[in-house]
Amino acid sequence: MADGLPDKKTGTREAHRVFSRDRFERSPEFAIFKRGMKKLLAVPKAELDELVRESKEASPRAGNPKAAGRKRKSDTDG
């Protein structure tokens, strides 16, 4: 199986480019990710806990054991 993704113009596959750690960390995509993570981690724990609690209460799946995404309970579950 060939490595890489197909070139849209030629249809041939080219090898993946290898990024060094330094080059990856200097990339614009990583900078955007890093800014987002800093904003996320800057939220105080008490505020984050409150947001999670409100989301759980407002969830359409709250209290519905047959809602999509719920795991089935087996006889061995506690």
Secondary structure, DSSP 8 states (H G I E B T S, - for coil): ---S-B-TTT--B-------HHHHHHSHHHHHHHHHHHHHHTS-HHHHHHHHHHHHHH-TTTT-TTSTT-----TT--
